[in-house]
C-alpha cells in the first residue's frame, strides 16, 4: 500500500468515526435549540476562516496582495448589488488588474 492510499484510508476511517460519534453520544435525544443554533453557525464560520487563510496566508507568513483586493472587491460589490456574478467578476478584475501591474 502506498503512502497516498494509507492517508486516504486513515481519513476515511476518521470521517466515519466523526459522523458516527453524534448518534452514538446523543442516543436518540433531541438537541437543545441553543445547540442547534450554534451548529447552524459552524459552517459559515468555517467557510469564512478558510477564505481568510487562503487570502492572507503564504506558507507560514501573512501576506496582503492582489488576493486581498479581490476579496475586498467581491465583498463590496456583493453588498452593493447582491449579485454573485458581479461579485466574482469584480474580484477577478481587481485581482487580475493588480497582478498585471506588479
Buried (B, 14 or more C-beta within 10 A) or exposed (E): EEEEEEEEEEEEEEEEEEEEEEEEEEEEEEEEEEEEEEEEEEEEEEEEEEBEEEBBEEEEEEEEBBBBBBBBBBBBBBEEEEEEEBBBBBBEBBBEBBEEEE
